[in-house]
Amino acid sequence: MSGISFLRVIDLSETDSIRFFLQKLPVVSMRTFPKNNSFQALQFSSLTLLSLANNQLTGPLPRYIGSTLPNLKLLTLSLNQFSGHIPESFVNCSRLKIFDLSSNALTGPVPNNLGNLQNLEIISFATNPLGDENGSDLTFLTSLTNCTNLTQVLLFENHLRGVLPISIANLSTNLYWLELRTNYLTGDIPVEIGNLKNLEYLGFSENMLTGRLPDSIGKLSKLQKLYVYTNKISGNIPSSFGNLSRMLTLNLRDNFLEGTIPVSLENYSKLEGLDLSYNHLSGVIPEKLAGIDSLFRLFFASNNLTGPLPSQLGNAGNLNELDVSENKLSGKIPSSIESCVMLEYLNLSGNFFEGTIPPSFKKLRSIRVLNLAYNNLSGQIPKFLGELPLLGYLNLSETKDWSSPEGSNSCKLCCTFPSSGGGICLCCYTRRKQKKVDFLASPLEKKYQRVSYSELVHATSGFSSANVIGDGKYGTVYKGTLGSDDQVAVKAMTSALISSSCQMELEWLHASSPESQDYKNLTLLQRINIATDVALALDYLHNQCETTVLHCDLKPSNILLDNDLTAQVGDFGLAKILLAAAGESFSTDSSSICIRGTIGYVAPEYGMGGEASTQGDVYSYGILLLEMFTGKRPTDSMFTGDFNLHCFVEAALPDRVMEIIDPLLSVNIQEEVQTMRNGPRGRSSISIEKFSKYCLYRSPHLVRTSSSGKVSIAS
């Protein structure tokens, strides 16, 4: 084999004499490496290219490895599991041009003698926990100024610490890619950075940099991508940034930037992505900037921007995502958005937009997420929203004056729909307790908490099975603790409808559900309030939505209680949406099974192949009521044959109600009833048991309606 001049791939995994076969080869590129040979076997003076990327190689790199490879020009050991320090002997590889140790477990400082590799063109140590915690990890950058041929420096996702040295501006003028993302860098970005005139990519994101953005960055005329997000940068965005006419992506989100958005950014004729979210920017959105036709993503969320949403947005025909949430924008939503036919994500929430939802929105046939919550919008909720083919998330919460059949009931509705054929992931209804929304308050007061993936991993102990509180077809729910005591529920989505790993952070409802042990200590009035909440939720879903939403699995475990014992209806895994106007239905694939729901709570007609209906939900609600006030589950062992919970209650009406009431209620029930009569419910004459009986009629079309039920139980 010594006569082979250019061997690309070799597999000698079953051979013990690798050294003798490979010693004189100029090129070695392996897809698999012999597991029974140590790395010391690679001692080849004639080797010029060595690629062992993407194997399962472990252990430290040999201390003298560089001394055995004097003619090496390319070395890539990426995507392995090498540990320990980077050997200083690599300095002996004086001909080395490409040096790639990325994606390993290497630790310690980066050698300061790398500047002796004067032929070096690419250096990549990314995704290694490099650093020594003494704050002087960046001294090696000064030595790299001797490498005059450098084109790429990739040092992201390390543990490098210290102040960014001014010497970084003295790196090779051939450098076009400099990335130091996700480290612990401090201090200012050196003004001299403008000397690197051939830079096309500059990344300092996810560090602890302070100070201001240097005006000199505007001298980098070839710059196409600038990432400085998630730092502590303050001051204004320099107007000189408008000179970067080749800019494709500018991401400055999550800093402390203030002032206005420079009008000079309108010069970005090729701009594809702009993210200035989570800063303190004020003023208006430059009109021409919003209308750049190459724009794909435009994010201004969580600032103090005012004025209207520019009508020039209609010129951005390629726009796919737009987020201006949590600002102080006002006026009407421009109808010109209809021209953004590629738009999939639109978030206008937390502003002061007024008027109606533009009829032109029906042309947004690609829209998947539409959030108009927390605005001053009014009028009818358009029917066409239910006809948009891909709409998977619609939030119209806390708007000023949506017209509805029952205008007196304030509600919060947040629905997550699948784009095609899947189930509703989340639908929450909350009864408001005499609370009015102050629409003059700054939307920033309602700013959403930002939580990173790593925080979610830590909060749930690495998504530990010990923290699982629910598991369903569309994901697993984990209980977690953010910070010191902020408890949350985290849903890890597993649906095939979601193209990548996704987690949702939701409110953790401490009081659990009515089936929990704590529930048994609730008073009569508290149980009536819970029953009222659920009735209002059903009425909203059945009668006040643009299209009827069926729950199909109403039971105690799907009723969640917060600290104030306000009930929220959740878990819509079997839900179904009825598009009556279109003569069709939209449901999950789960809802096509013969019996929709849980045994004991499911309507009898479902067992005979009946279609899902509002009457079926009302039947389940009736069973829920009986369980709440008798303490008996419908699946109790006492119920056999034709004798069920319904019959148990019906046999006791009307004279023996106290015999079937929950024993924990009967102790103080007379005192509670007297208190209720003297209170705001004094004129109530409702009999829970009688009302439940109406909900449970065998003929579903006689009296089972959520509308009448809501009025009766809430009276």
N, C-alpha and C positions, 0 to 999 in steps of 0.2 A: 504493500500500500504506500510505501514511501515514494513511489513514482507518481502518485496522484497529485496533480498540481492545484486543483481547486475542488475540494470536497465540500458539498453544502450540508448534507444531512447524513448522519450516521447513527445507528442504534446498535450499541454493543453492550446492552444491559445484562447479557448472560455471560460476558467475557471478563476474566480476571486480569488480563494482560493489556489493559487499555493503554498504558504508558508506552509500550513498545510499538503499538500501531500508530499512535498519534504524534509522536515526538517531532517528526519532520514535516508535518502538514502545515501549510501556510494559513489555512482557513478551517475553523471548526464551528459548525452551527448545529446544536443538538435540540431536538424536541423533547427527548427524555435522556436522563443522565443515569449512568450505572449507580444503583443504590448501594452496591457493595464495594465501591471504590471511593476513597477519600478524595477531597478536592486537591490534595497535595500531588495527585497524579498529573495535574496539568503544569508541567514544567517544560515548556517548549520554547527554545530560543528563536526558532524560525517562525513562530506563530504571529500573524498580523491581524487576523480578525477572530474574535472569540465571542460567540453568542450562546449563552445558556439560559436565556430568558424563559420565564413561565414554566419552571419545573418545581420540584418540591425540595430544593436543596436547602440544607439547614446548617447551623453551626457558624463559627466565626470564619472570616476570610483569613487565609494563611498570612502570617506576619510578613513574610518575604515574597509574597506573590508577585510584586512589581519587579523584583530583581530577576525573576525567571522568565519574564515576558518583555525583553528589551525592544523588540521590534513591533510591538502591538500598536495598531492604529485604531481599532474599534474594539471596545469592550462593553458588552451589555449583559448584566447579571440581574436584570429587573424581574419583578414578579416571582421572587423566591422567598425564602424565610431566613436569609442570612442575618446573623446577629453580631454583637460586639462592635468594636470601633473600625473605622476605615483605616486600613494600614497605610502608614506614611511611605512605605516602599513603592507605592504607585508612582512616586516622583521619578523613578527610574524608567518609566515607560515614556521616554522623551518624545517619541513619535506619535503618541496618542492624540487622536482627533475627536473621537466620540467616546464619552465616558458616562455610562448609564448604570447607576446602582439603585434606581428608583424602585419603590414598592417592596421593601424588605423590612427588617426590624433592626437596622443599624442604629447605634447610639453613640453618645460622646461627641466631642467637637469635630468639626471639619478640619482636616490638616491645613496648616498655614503655608505649606510649601507647594501647593498646587500651581502657584504662579510659574514654577519651573517647567510646567508642561506648556511650552510656548506655542505648540502647534494645535492646542486644544480649540475646537470649534463648538462643541456641544457638551455641556455638563448638566447632568440630571441626577440629583440626589433626592428627588421628591418622594413624599409619603414614606418617610423614615422618622423615628423619634430622635433626631439628631439634636444635640445641645448639651451644655453642661451646667446650666442654671446659675452661672456666675456673672451673667450679663455681658460677656465678651465673646459671644459665639460668632460675631460677624467680622472678626479681624481677617479671616481668610479672604473676604471680598477684596481687601486692599491688594493681596498678592495676585488676585486674578486680573488686575490691571496690566500685568505683564503679558497676558494672553491676548495678543493683538488680533487674533483671528476669530475670537469668540463671536458666535452668532446667536446662541441660545443659552440662557442661564435659568434652569428650572429648579427652584428650591422651595416649592410649596408643600404644605402639609407636613412641616417639620416642627420641632420644638425650639427653634432658634430664637434667642433673646438678645436684647440690646438695642442701642440707638442706631438707626440707619446711618452708616458713615458717609461723609461727603465723597469719599473716594469712589463710591458707586458710580458717580458721574464720570469717572475716568476710565471706565470699562471700554472695551473696544468700540470704535465708531461703526464697526460692522454689525454690532449687536442689534437684532430686530425683535427678540423675544426675551423679556425679563419678567419673571414671575416669582414673587415671594409671598404668595397668598397663604393664609392660615398658619401664622407663626405668632410670636410674641414681640413683634417689633415695636419700638417706642420712638419718641421724638418726632421731628418734622421730616417731611419729604424734602430733601436738599434742593435748593433753588437751582443748583448746577445740573439737575437732571435733564435740563434742556440741551445739554451738550450731546446727548445720545441721539443724534439727528436722524438715524436710520430706524429708530424704534417703530415697530408696527403694533406690538402688543406690550402693555404695561399693566402689571397686576400687583397691587398691595392690599388686597381685600382681607378682611377678618384678621386684623392686627389691632394694636393699640396706639396707632399713630395719632399725633395731635397737631396743633398748628393750623396753617392755612394751605390751601392748594396753591402751589407756585404758579405765578403768571407764566413762567418759563416753559411750562408744559405746552403752552400755545405755540412754541417754536418747533415742536415735533411734527413737522408737516406731513410725515408719512404715517402717523399714528392712526390705527384703525379701531383698536379696542383698548379702552381704559377702564379698569376695575379698581375702585378704591372703596367699595362698600364695607359696612360694618367696621368702622373705626371711630375716632373721636375728633375728626376734622371739623373745624369751625370756620367762620368767616363767609365771604361771598364766593360764588362760582365766578372765576375770572372771566371777563368778557373776551380775553384773548383765546379762550377755548373755541371761539367761533372761527379761528384760523385753521382748525383741524378739519379741513374740507373733505378728507377721506374717511372720516369717522363712521364706523358701522355700529358699534355698541359703546354706550357710555353709561356706566353704572356707579352712582355715587350714593346709593341708598343707605339709610341707617347711619347717619352722622349727625352733626350739629350745624349744618349749613344754614345760612340765613340770607336775607335779602331777596331779590327777585330773580327769576329765571332769565338769564341774559338773552336779549333779542338776537344777539349774534349767533345763537345756536341754530337759527333758521337757515344758516349757510350749510347745514349738514344735508346736502342733497341726496346722499346715499345711506342715510341713517336707517338702521333696522331695529335697534332696541335702545330705549332711553328709560332709565329708572332713577328717579330722584325722590323716591318714597322715604317716609320716616325721617324727615328733616324739619327745619323751621322756616321753610321758604314762604314768602308772601307775594302779594301782587297777583297779576293775571297770567294765564297761560298764553304765551305768544301764539298768535293766530296761525302764522305760516308754519311754525314748528309742528303744530298739531296736524297739519295737512300734508306733510311730506309723504309722497306716494309710496316710498319704499318701506315705510314704517311697518313693523310686525308686532312689536310690543311697546306700549307706552304706559308708564306707571308714575303717578304723582301722589300716591296715597299718603295720608297722615301728614299733611303740612297745614299751612294757613292761607292757602290760595283763595282768592276771591274772584268775583266777576262771573261771567257766563262761561259755559263750555263752548269753545269756538265752533262755529258752524263749518269751518274749514276741515273739520274731521272727515267730512264726506269725501275729501280728496284723497284720503289715506285708504285707497281701495284694497290694500294688502293687509290692513290691520287685523290682527288675530286676537290680541288681548289689550283691554283698556281698563285701567284702575285709577280713578280719581277720588276714591272713598276717603272719608274723614278729613274734609276740608271745609271751606265756607263758600263754596260755589253756589250761585243762585241763578234765577231766571228759568226759562223753560228748557227742557231737554231738546236739543236741535233735531229736527226731523231728518237732517242731512245724514245722520248716522245710517240711514237705510242703505246708503251706497257702500257701506263697509260690509259687503256680502260675505267676507271671509271671517267675520268676527265670531269668536267662540266664547270669549270671556268678557263680560261687561259688568263692572262694579262702580255704581254711582252712589253708593250708600253713604249716610252720614254727612249730608250737605243740606242746602236749603232750596233745592230744585222745587219748582211749583208747576201748576198746571196738570195736565193729564199725561198718561203714557202715550207717546206719539203713535198714531195708527200705522205710521211707516215702519214700526218695529216688526210688523208681520213679514217684512221682507228679509229679516235676519234669519234665514233658514239654516245657518250653520251654528247658531247660538246654543251653547250648552249650559252656561252659567249666567244668570241674570239677577243682579242684586240691586234693588232700588230702595232698600230699607232706610228708615230714619231720614226722611225728607218731608217736604210740605206738599206732596202730590195729592191730588184729589180726583174725584170722578169715578166712573165705573172701571172695574178691573176688566180689561178687554178679553173677549172670548177667544181671540186668536192666540193668546198665550198658551192655551191648552192644545193648540194645533201645530205649534212649532215642533218639527219632527225630532230634533235632537236635544231639546231643552231638558236638562237633567237636574237643575237646581234653580229654584225661584224663591226669592225672599222679598216680601212686601211689608215686612214688619214695621210697626210703629209709624205708619204714615199718618198725615194730618187728618184726612177726611175721605177714606174710601167709603163709597156708598155701599150699603149692604142691607139685606132684609131686616136685620136686627142691629141697628146702629148703636144701641145702648150698650152692647157688650164689647168692651175693649178686648182685643185678642192679639196674640203673637203667633204667627204661623210661619214655619220654616220647613220647606219640603225639599227632599232630595230625591229626584226621580232618576231612573236609568235612562240611557239614550234609546235603548231598544230592548224590550223583552225582559228586563230585570226587575227587581223589587225596589220599593221605596226604602232607602237606608235610614232616613231620619225624618220624623215629622213630630213636632212638639207644639202643643197648645198650652198656653198658660192663662189662668184666670187672673186678671188684674185686680188688686185689692184697693179700690178707690184711689188709684194713682193716675195723675194726669201727666202727660209728657210735656216738658217745657221745650218748645221748638225754637226758643230764642237762645238756649244754651249752646255753647260751642260743641260741635260734634267731637272735638278732641277729648272731651270729658268721657266719651264712651269708647275711647281708643282700645282696640283689642290687644290683648296680651300676646306678645310674640314669643313663641317657644320653639327652640331648635330641636332637631331630631335627637341630638345627644342628651338634651334635658329630659326628653320623653323616655329615653332609654334608662337614664338614671332614676327618674321618678317611678318607673315600674320595675326597677331592679332587673333591667335587661329583658323586659317583657316576660318576667318569670311566671311560670304556670301557677305559682302560689298566689299571684295577684289577679288571676282570671276571675271575673265576676259575671261573664256571659260569653256565650259562644254560639254563633249562628252561621248561616250559609254565606253571608256577606262579610264576615269578619269576627274577630275576637275582641272582647272588651276587657280592659285591664284597669284595676284601681291603682292610682298612683298619687304621689305627694310631691308637688312642686315647691321648691324652697323649704321653709321650715314646717308649714302646716297647711298649705293650700292643697286640698284634696281634689283630684280630678278623675274623670273617667276617660280613658284613651282607647279609641277604637282603631285597631289595625285592620285596614280593609284588605280583603283577599279576593274580591270579586274579579272575574275575568274582564269585567267592564272597565277596570282600572288598569292602565298600562304599566304602572310601576308601583313600588311599595308606597303606601299612603297611610297616614295616621290622622285621626281627628281627635282634637282635645275638646271635651264636652264638660259641662257643669256636672260636678259630683253631687248627687242628691243624697244627703246624709241619712235621711229618714227611711230610705229604702222604699218598699212597696207595701200595699195593704196586706200582703200575705206574710210579712215579716213578724217576728215575735213582738216587736215594739208596737205593732198595730193593735194588738189585743188590749192594750191599755188606753186606747182612744175613747173619748166620751161620745155620747149620742150626737151632740152638736157637731163635733169634729167629723164624725162619720157622715153626717148629712152634708156637711160642707164638701167633703171629698166626693160624695155622690153627685152633688151639684156641679162640681168641676168637670167630672167625666161627662155628665149630661150636656153641659155647654160645649165641651170639645166635640162630642158626637154631632150635636146640632150644627156646629160650624163646618165640620167635614162633610156632612150630608146635605146641608141646605144653604150654606153661605159661601162656599167656594164656587169658582166659575164652572168647575166640573166636579161632580160628586166623587168623594174619596171614601172608600170602604176600608175599614180596619181589618175585618175578617178573623181577628184573633184577640178579642177583648177579654181580658182575664186579670186577676189581681196582680200577677207578676209583671204585667205590662203597664200598670199604673204606678208612676214614680212620684214620690213625695219629697218636697224640699224641706228646709228647716222650719218653714212656717206652715208645714202640712198642706201646702198648695199642691193639688194633684196635676200631673202632667201625663198625657197619654203618649206612650212611646212604643218602640219595636213594631215597625210596619213591614216586617218581612213577608207577610202574606197579603199585603194591601193590594187593592184593585182600584183603578180610576175609571169611572164611567163617563164616556164622552157621548152623552145622550144626543147632542145636536148633530154629531157626525154619525150616529147610529153604529157606534163601535165601542169596544172597551179596550182598556190598556191595563195589563196585569203582569205580575211576576210569573215566571214559569212554575213557581211553587203553587200558584193559585189554580193551576189546572188539575190538581189532584182531586180525587173524588170528594173528600171531606176537607173543607177549609176551616181550620181552627183546631182547638184543643178539646179533647173528649170531656164532656161535662158542661162545656160552655157553648159548644157549637149548636146552631139552630137545627131542629129536626129535619127541615126540608133539605138541608145540605146532604144529609145521609141518604136521601132518595134521589140524589143527582141534581137538585135544584141549583139555579144560578145564584151567585153571590148577590146580595141585596142589602139595602139599608135596614130592612126588617130583620135580617140575620144578625146585624150588629146590635140592634135593639134587644133581641132575644138574649144575646150574651150579656148585655147590660143588665137585664132583669135577673139573670142568674147571679151576676156580680153583686147586685143589691141584696138578694136573699142571703148570700154568703156573708156580706158585711154585717147584717143585722141579726142573723141567727147563729153565726159562728160555725156553721156546717158547710163543709165543702161538698160540691155536687158528686164527688167521687168517694165520699165517705162509705165505709164498709156497710153501714146500716141501709144504704140504698141498693136494693137488688130487684131484679125483674122490672115490673112496671112501676114500682115504688121509687120515686126520685125526690129530689129537693123540692121541686115544684109541688108535688102531691103532699109532701110533709107540711108545707106552709098552708096550702089550700085547705087541708083538713082541719086546721086550727082556726081558720077565719069563720066568723068574726069574733067569737067569744073567748077563744083560748090563746090569744096572741102572746100573753105573758109566759105561756108554757114553752113557746118555741124561741123566744128572744134569747140572744146571747147572755148567758149567766153573768158575764162580767159587766153587761149593761144594766141588767135588772136591779142591781144593788141600789143605784142612785137615780134610776130612771124617772121616778115621780118628781124628784126635786129638779132634775134637768128639764123635764117637760114644763113645769111651772115657770122656770126661768125663761124658757123659750117663749111661752105665752106672754110674758111681761116684756119681752124684748122685741126686736125688729121683725121677728117671725110670728108675732102674736096672732095674726089672722090666718095662719096656716092650718089647714084642715086635712093635709095630705096624710094618707096612710101608706107607709113604705111598702108594707106587705101587699096591700091592694094594688098599688101602682105596679109593683113587680109582677103581679098576676096579669095585668094588662100587657106588659112587655112579653109575657110568655104564652100568649094565645097560640094555639096549635095552627090556626089559619093566619099566616103572617100578614095578610093584606087587610085584616079587620081593623085593628087599632094600633099595630106596632109602628109608630113613627117617632123619630127622634125629635121632631119639632114639638109635638104635643107633650112628649116626655120631658123635654127641657123646661117648658113653661110650667108644668105641674110640679116637678121636683124643686124648681127654683122659687116657687111661689112662697 
